[in-house]
Amino acid sequence: MPAEPLVSALEEPWRAILDAVLRRLGAPALADVARLGPRVAELSRAYNQGRAGDAPERVATPLEARVAFSFARDVPKGGAAVAELVAAGLVASREPGTLRLLDLGAGLGAMTWGIARALAAAGQRSAIDAHFVDADRAALEAAAAIREAVRAAGAGAPFGLGDVAVSVRTREGRFEGGRL
């Protein structure tokens, strides 16, 4: 019997969701590799040069490449990272029907969507109430656009979950001495 993959590609409904967000950004669609590819290469250069981790420099990285490439890569990674916790019942809805998440350094919200994916794979149908906090205002705006595209695709799409509510907050500064 072949082993289950640890990480699998995003489900097909995500393609339409990400294309809707890319349209909103005025960016090429996922299938337009000739136009999108150079932006992904620019993002790769930023990471390889060590510029992508700094908030001001990170904002300068191509947002459309982060939506098309990083988000599509990070949702499956996020789901895989918590899959064992979900399977063990350590990540589950505490209130009837709702899992509340605080996603610090949320960026596009890929980790939250990864958790949603892991919950759905485990057969949990709860709603998610996520609060995204990040210093990168453009990423948070794209995260809100992703949520709206998911909502437009149908409740809980592509996971068949209950509603995934997302609120966003920009936070300037860094943690210092245990305080924001």
Secondary structure per residue as TSV (DSSP state, phi and psi in degrees):
chain	resnum	aa	ss	phi	psi
A	1	M	-	360.0	126.9
A	2	P	-	-69.4	145.1
A	3	A	-	-70.9	147.3
A	4	E	-	-69.3	140.1
A	5	P	-	-68.0	144.4
A	6	L	S	-68.7	-37.3
A	7	V	S	-132.6	130.0
A	8	S	-	-122.5	156.3
A	9	A	-	-60.0	158.7
A	10	L	-	-59.7	150.4
A	11	E	-	-66.3	153.4
A	12	E	T	-54.1	-39.6
A	13	P	H	-56.9	-24.3
A	14	W	H	-63.5	-29.4
A	15	R	H	-57.8	-49.2
A	16	A	H	-66.1	-37.4
A	17	I	H	-64.3	-48.7
A	18	L	H	-67.1	-36.9
A	19	D	H	-63.0	-37.7
A	20	A	H	-63.5	-41.4
A	21	V	H	-67.8	-42.2
A	22	L	H	-61.7	-40.0
A	23	R	H	-60.2	-43.8
A	24	R	H	-61.0	-33.1
A	25	L	T	-81.9	-4.8
A	26	G	T	72.3	27.3
A	27	A	-	-106.4	162.3
A	28	P	-	-64.6	151.9
A	29	A	-	-70.8	163.8
A	30	L	T	-55.2	-37.3
A	31	A	T	-73.9	-14.6
A	32	D	-	-87.8	68.0
A	33	V	H	-63.2	-34.7
A	34	A	H	-61.0	-35.0
A	35	R	H	-92.2	-33.5
A	36	L	H	-81.3	-33.4
A	37	G	H	-52.6	-47.7
A	38	P	H	-61.7	-29.9
A	39	R	H	-71.2	-37.5
A	40	V	H	-67.0	-39.5
A	41	A	H	-62.7	-38.6
A	42	E	H	-63.9	-41.3
A	43	L	H	-62.1	-43.6
A	44	S	H	-60.5	-43.1
A	45	R	H	-61.2	-40.8
A	46	A	H	-60.9	-43.0
A	47	Y	H	-67.0	-43.3
A	48	N	H	-67.9	-25.9
A	49	Q	T	-91.2	0.9
A	50	G	T	77.5	15.8
A	51	R	-	-89.3	-19.0
A	52	A	T	-75.4	-18.4
A	53	G	T	-83.7	-22.9
A	54	D	S	-78.5	128.2
A	55	A	H	-53.0	-50.3
A	56	P	H	-62.8	-39.6
A	57	E	H	-72.4	-36.7
A	58	R	H	-61.7	-37.5
A	59	V	H	-60.6	-31.0
A	60	A	H	-77.7	-12.1
A	61	T	S	-71.9	151.3
A	62	P	-	-63.5	113.6
A	63	L	H	-61.0	-39.0
A	64	E	H	-63.4	-33.3
A	65	A	H	-70.2	-35.8
A	66	R	I	-66.8	-37.4
A	67	V	I	-68.9	-49.3
A	68	A	I	-73.8	-35.2
A	69	F	I	-108.2	-58.7
A	70	S	I	-64.0	-45.5
A	71	F	I	-61.8	-46.1
A	72	A	H	-63.7	-28.0
A	73	R	H	-82.1	-39.0
A	74	D	H	-81.9	-27.7
A	75	V	H	-61.4	-51.1
A	76	P	H	-60.7	-38.6
A	77	K	H	-63.3	-42.1
A	78	G	H	-62.8	-42.4
A	79	G	H	-63.4	-42.2
A	80	A	H	-66.2	-35.3
A	81	A	H	-65.1	-30.3
A	82	V	H	-108.6	0.4
A	83	A	H	-56.3	-43.4
A	84	E	H	-67.1	-37.8
A	85	L	H	-64.1	-40.6
A	86	V	H	-65.5	-46.1
A	87	A	H	-60.9	-32.7
A	88	A	T	-84.5	-1.9
A	89	G	T	78.8	13.4
A	90	L	S	-85.3	-19.0
A	91	V	S	-121.4	106.8
A	92	A	S	-158.1	167.8
A	93	S	-	-65.9	126.0
A	94	R	S	-90.9	-40.0
A	95	E	B	-86.2	156.7
A	96	P	T	-58.6	112.4
A	97	G	T	81.3	-1.2
A	98	T	E	-136.0	131.8
A	99	L	E	-104.8	123.7
A	100	R	E	-99.8	128.8
A	101	L	E	-125.3	142.4
A	102	L	E	-115.7	112.3
A	103	D	E	-104.0	93.0
A	104	L	E	-82.1	135.0
A	105	G	T	68.0	38.2
A	106	A	-	-62.5	-31.8
A	107	G	T	56.6	-120.2
A	108	L	T	-86.3	-3.6
A	109	G	T	86.7	17.8
A	110	A	H	-60.5	-36.6
A	111	M	H	-66.0	-41.7
A	112	T	H	-60.4	-44.5
A	113	W	H	-67.4	-30.8
A	114	G	H	-65.6	-40.7
A	115	I	H	-63.6	-42.5
A	116	A	H	-58.4	-41.2
A	117	R	H	-63.7	-44.1
A	118	A	H	-65.8	-40.0
A	119	L	H	-62.8	-44.8
A	120	A	H	-63.3	-40.6
A	121	A	H	-63.5	-28.6
A	122	A	T	-87.4	1.7
A	123	G	T	83.8	11.3
A	124	Q	-	-83.7	135.8
A	125	R	-	-114.0	16.5
A	126	S	-	-70.0	158.8
A	127	A	E	-78.9	161.8
A	128	I	E	-124.8	132.6
A	129	D	E	-115.4	101.2
A	130	A	E	-109.1	140.5
A	131	H	E	-117.9	116.9
A	132	F	E	-97.1	131.6
A	133	V	E	-128.1	130.4
A	134	D	E	-161.0	154.4
A	135	A	S	-81.1	-14.7
A	136	D	-	-91.0	95.3
A	137	R	H	-59.6	-40.8
A	138	A	H	-63.2	-39.9
A	139	A	H	-64.8	-41.8
A	140	L	H	-65.5	-36.6
A	141	E	H	-64.8	-40.0
A	142	A	H	-66.8	-37.1
A	143	A	H	-61.3	-42.0
A	144	A	H	-65.2	-37.8
A	145	A	H	-65.6	-37.6
A	146	I	H	-62.4	-45.9
A	147	R	H	-60.8	-42.1
A	148	E	H	-65.7	-37.3
A	149	A	H	-67.6	-36.5
A	150	V	H	-64.1	-44.8
A	151	R	H	-60.4	-43.1
A	152	A	H	-65.4	-28.7
A	153	A	H	-76.1	-14.9
A	154	G	-	123.9	146.6
A	155	A	T	-52.0	125.7
A	156	G	T	76.0	-2.6
A	157	A	T	-61.9	143.9
A	158	P	T	-92.8	13.1
A	159	F	T	-100.6	-11.5
A	160	G	T	72.0	23.1
A	161	L	-	-82.5	176.9
A	162	G	S	-70.2	-172.2
A	163	D	-	-61.1	144.0
A	164	V	E	-113.0	103.5
A	165	A	E	-91.6	136.0
A	166	V	E	-128.9	127.3
A	167	S	E	-114.9	149.8
A	168	V	E	-125.9	147.3
A	169	R	E	-144.8	128.6
A	170	T	E	-85.1	132.4
A	171	R	-	-125.4	116.7
A	172	E	-	-84.3	149.4
A	173	G	S	97.5	-178.5
A	174	R	-	-130.2	167.3
A	175	F	-	-70.1	130.5
A	176	E	B	-138.2	125.3
A	177	G	T	59.2	31.8
A	178	G	T	79.0	8.0
A	179	R	B	-129.2	151.2
A	180	L	-	-82.3	360.0
